[in-house]
Amino acid sequence: MVSSIPIPTVPVPAPDPSRTAGFRAVVATGGRIGPSPVDVSFVRDASRVSQARRIGTAWLRNACRVHEVRVDSAEVVISELVGNAIVHGTSDSVGLRMRRVGDEVRLEVDDGSPSEVPRPRRAGAEAEQGRGLWLVDALVTELGGSWGFTDDGTVAWCVFPVMREPSPTNRGRAA
């Protein structure tokens, strides 16, 4: 059935270039939109380390499509950085931020407590603590990334590529 009621035409304004820049960027990258960033805050309590680890690994595995072996290494890094923030921080909460920028993932743990910038150290054979940052350094290096702290010591961060060729030191495991 065809209607005889006239339908008014509404002029459509030309797109505002400042509002369509993101659309052009998506088109330029083949229509791929990166995963949503994660920004969560936890009460500063040791029980929250496992929660941060679960959130981080799920995001890396499902949203970023990071290979399982790389997720395993990143899981330990998340545990160590969040654990350090809980043990050594003085604020009431710890923040975990994760972003994918291009082919890299950036993780940040914010303890909100300005302090001297921690450094990896060698712990004695009988010491029960003191190996965390050394482990972070080794794992982030294996992932092909870098890590550090902000100048005021409040944020620990690491950046690593989502994909990477296997290194000769990883015993043939997929990267």
Secondary structure as GFF3:
##gff-version 3
##sequence-region A 1 175
A	DSSP	alpha_helix	17	28	.	.	.	ID=ss1
A	DSSP	beta_strand	38	43	.	.	.	ID=ss2
A	DSSP	alpha_helix	48	58	.	.	.	ID=ss3
A	DSSP	pi_helix	59	63	.	.	.	ID=ss4
A	DSSP	alpha_helix	68	88	.	.	.	ID=ss5
A	DSSP	beta_strand	93	101	.	.	.	ID=ss6
A	DSSP	beta_strand	104	110	.	.	.	ID=ss7
A	DSSP	alpha_helix	132	142	.	.	.	ID=ss8
A	DSSP	beta_strand	146	149	.	.	.	ID=ss9
A	DSSP	beta_strand	155	161	.	.	.	ID=ss10
A	DSSP	three_ten_helix	168	170	.	.	.	ID=ss11
###
